[in-house]
Amino acid sequence: MLLFVEYKPNIALNKPAYQISTYIERHGADTEASVAVDGNYDEDKFSHTNGSEVSPQWWMVDLEQQNSIYEISVIGRRSQGMNCL
């Protein structure tokens, strides 16, 4: 049996990322915008805006060049379910 898996590079990996505000986590989690594109999927590493400061909330990544984008994957924290997207 042959299994073919299409490799899709992460063009956002380690690129500059920004968000309108940063939530300061009481438990020491790193919540800066850049954490979302560092390739680390640990539960204590996630970007998080401070929803009480400004609305609407936004986060963005600078891909630093033009790209053809066919798919975007957003991964939520497993400990919080899909309610944290």
C-alpha positions in Angstrom: 0.0 0.0 0.0 1.3 3.4 -0.9 0.4 6.5 1.0 0.9 9.9 -0.5 0.9 13.0 1.7 1.0 16.4 0.2 3.6 18.6 1.9 2.2 22.1 2.6 4.9 24.5 3.8 4.1 26.9 6.6 4.9 30.2 4.9 4.0 32.1 8.1 6.6 30.3 10.3 8.7 32.8 12.2 7.4 35.8 10.2 6.6 39.1 12.0 3.2 38.9 13.7 1.1 41.7 15.2 -2.1 42.0 17.3 -4.1 44.9 18.5 -3.5 44.2 22.2 -1.9 41.5 24.4 -3.6 39.7 27.2 -1.3 39.4 30.2 -1.7 35.8 31.4 -1.6 35.4 35.2 -0.1 31.9 34.9 3.0 32.9 33.0 1.8 31.9 29.5 3.4 33.7 26.6 0.6 35.4 24.7 2.5 37.7 22.3 1.4 37.7 18.6 4.7 36.1 17.5 3.9 32.9 19.5 1.2 32.0 16.9 3.8 31.6 14.2 6.8 30.1 16.1 5.9 26.5 15.3 5.6 25.5 19.0 2.2 23.9 19.8 2.7 23.7 23.6 -0.4 24.4 25.7 1.2 27.3 27.5 2.2 29.1 24.2 -0.6 30.9 22.4 -1.3 34.4 21.2 -4.1 36.1 23.0 -5.6 39.6 22.6 -7.0 41.6 25.5 -10.7 41.8 24.5 -11.5 44.4 27.2 -9.1 47.1 25.8 -10.2 47.6 22.1 -12.8 46.2 19.8 -12.8 44.7 17.3 -9.8 42.3 18.0 -7.4 41.4 15.2 -4.1 39.5 14.7 -2.0 39.5 11.5 1.2 38.0 10.1 3.5 39.8 7.5 4.4 37.1 5.0 7.1 39.5 3.7 6.4 38.7 0.0 3.5 38.0 -2.3 2.2 34.4 -2.0 -0.5 32.3 -3.6 -2.5 31.0 -0.6 -4.8 28.0 -1.1 -5.4 27.0 2.5 -5.2 28.6 6.0 -5.1 26.5 9.1 -6.0 28.0 12.5 -5.3 25.8 15.5 -7.1 26.6 18.8 -5.9 25.6 22.2 -6.9 22.1 23.0 -7.6 22.9 26.6 -10.2 25.5 25.7 -11.8 23.7 22.8 -12.9 25.7 19.7 -14.3 28.6 21.9 -10.9 30.3 21.8 -10.7 31.1 18.2 
